[in-house]
Amino acid sequence: MFPNGGPTKPGKAFTALRLQPLAKALGEEATREDLLPFIAFNYGEFHDEVLLNLAEELLHFVPLVGGFEHAEVIFNILQKLCLTDENIVRERAVCTIIALQQTMSRQQIEDLLLPVINALTKNDWFTSKCSAVMMFSPLYPRLGQTRKAELRNNFKTLIQDDSSMVRKAAAIACVDLVQVVEDTFLEDEFVPIFQDIAQDPMDSVRVGAIDIALALMKRLHEDGLDDVIFKTLEDVCGEKLLKFIALLVACCTQQLPYGKYRCKLLALYQQLAQDAEAEVRVVAASSLFRYCGYLKESYQTEEENENNFEPVFEQSVMAIIRRLALDDSEEVRLALSSNVLPLSTLLSEQCFEKNIIAFLLEVLSREDSIMIQTNFLLGLSNFSGTVDLTQSLSAIKGSVQAVIARSQANWRTRRSILLTLVDIARFCDSTYFSENFQQYYTSLLEDPVFAVRRSASLVLPVIAKHYGIKWAREHLVEVLEKFCNDSRYLYRFVALFGIAEMVQPQLFPQPDSCLEGFRKLLRAPDPKAHRALAKIAKSCRCVQRELSKEKYQSILKLKGELNHSSSFLSDIYTEAEFAKLKALNGSVYSVGSEDLGDCRAPYLQGVLQLIHNTFLPIIRYLNGDPTENVQIGAICTLGLVWDFIARLSQEEAQEWVQEACRQLPSAELEIIQKEVEDEFISADYKPSEPLESTPTPITLTPSYVEEKLDFISLFRTITLTPATDE
């Protein structure tokens, strides 16, 4: 019947799933007297997958055998499943027993379940005892005092078991049991259990003492903690246990707001930070920010006492930080580098500048590790814009230069510097940035790795928005123009990517309306808002007229055949690096009163002028590129520009925009029109050194379109490898 002599394993696995329909067909009596005894007798022949499904199905069998008064056969099978070698089967059987006891009375639990647990506890095989101990804490609150005492005695027996596997399982179960046992038994019975576990010869068992200590801290009175918990934790040894203590010091600080224990925990943290084992110091350094957060919270909970968090931080925690920063282990310093600058969210600005900024300057000047320097640089994102970094900018510049120069083998490190440059822009003026940091941004636009170049174009509108579109036109756009004539065709894409990002930035949330920012300004009696809006409306029409010319319409005819948006998706190049930056940015088209002065212009106004005077000529020039893929990129980019202008045209035609423009005198509107005509100049792009190759115009035959659609799909899913472009 079966080609291999028997059913397949999937068929066996689903056998247990058919037991419920079979039991319903047989009836209650036949199920409990024939079907389940048969399963109990032959369960050893079943495959592990069948046993797993059987443990799940037995949860629903109580009504099929006539209720709990006839359920002994069910618990008999579950007891056998708790003995199996397969861990997942045992866990499922235990979960089924725990779920069943929730619907049982105390008497039913004592009559049906306790015999099962007692039998499992006294069984010689360790799997049986491990299964039994997992059920102690759920059952304990349901029992009478006599049975509770019996359960506690069984638990103390398992804690002393010869098998380390059983002792480890008991240590894990003790955490939950401590939370349900009565107060009277904590110090007399469970504190000795905790001490036994903390002194166990096996590291894997002693590790459980940390969670038990935390559970006891929640239950014991203040007077019982000194001699019990801290003395034991201070006496334990072993690298593995100390690592767990370092992880949980912060949690202990949160659980124990008492002043004297706060000092003890600080002393314990200092001890861990000086431990001889580097792995312990790594964990201590990694826990720094969390520990300081809970330390501050513990002071805030004591309303009657003065908040001394910052004095303690300056006197004690800073000493720990400085010691870890000088650690011989690079792993320790690396762990610390991710936890220091986030402290800006916990400290006052004065305390932070006095301690951490000075520390940052010191570390950046002496640290040689590229990864550590990078972590500190990325930490600048935690600073508020009011922090004074004037004295540190020189050291930061040196670190940026070193990271870029020494990260040839790690292009992701160079990509992360883009985020640092965005952060630096918040702390220095445009002149300082141009003189000291623009060169590094330009070098990343020219990076040999495609993903870095693509990511560099993403932050272009972020920097342009911060310093103003006029500054960007003078300092950044001219950099894009240089790529148009690069002999390497993949570098010519940088110009197209930069244009696409300036027009429709991906690191800014897409607004419902590009002009919405003007609504609030129009409510004020400032005529500059009306004038700026009118100029944007006239500029948009000017760009629209330019796009309607045959030289651009002939290109736009091709855009409908190509999915122009897919080529410019950036997620595959930035991965998760820029997600935080995207969440922090507002609309790139937002406008404030500072954008209406003589020195700045609204981003939207500047982009429209750039589109007309610079971007469209570049796109048309690259549409004649000798490389077909660059031609397609130009079509895609022009499609983005067309969509943007079409959307903006619909918005400027709205009644509220027209009404705002009508409020200006006719003479003022004529002046604005004259300004737009003077500023918006139609001209072809003229490269300094034209490309030598002759372009081949694109002809959209069906086979060509299909071929290039495949190229665009491939371009979208390109793998981020650290290979360079020759």
Secondary structure by P-SEA (a helix, b strand, c coil): ccccccccaaaaaacccaaaaaaaaacaaaaaccaaaaaaaccccccaaaaaaaaaaaccccccccccccaaaaaaaaaaaaacccaaaaaaaaaaaaaaaccccaaaaaaccaaaaaaaaacccaaaaaaaaaacccccccccaaaaaaaaaaaaaaaacccaaaaaaaaaaaaaaaaccccccccccaaaaaaaaaacccaaaaaaaaaaaaaaaacccccccccccaaaaaacccaaaaaaaaaaaaaaaaacccaaaaaaaaaaaaaaaacccaaaaaaaaaaaaaaaaaaaaaaaaccccccaaaaaaaccaaaaaaaaaacccaaaaaaaaaccccccccccaaaaaacaaaaaaaaaaccccaaaaaaaaaaccccccccccccaaaaaaaaaaaaaaaccccaaaaaaaaaaaaaaaacccaaaaaaccaaaaaaaaacccaaaaaaaaaaaaaaaaaacaaaaaaccaaaaaaacccccccccaaaaaaaaaaacccccccccccccccccccccccaaaaaaaaaaaaaaaaaaaaaacaaaaaaacccccccccccccccccccccaaaaaaaccccccccccccccccccaaaaaaaaaaccaaaaaaaaaacccaaaaaaaaaaaaaaaaaaaaaaaaaacaaaaaaaaaccaaaaaaaaaaaaaacccccccccccccbbbbbbbbcaaaaaaaaaaaaaaaaccccccccc
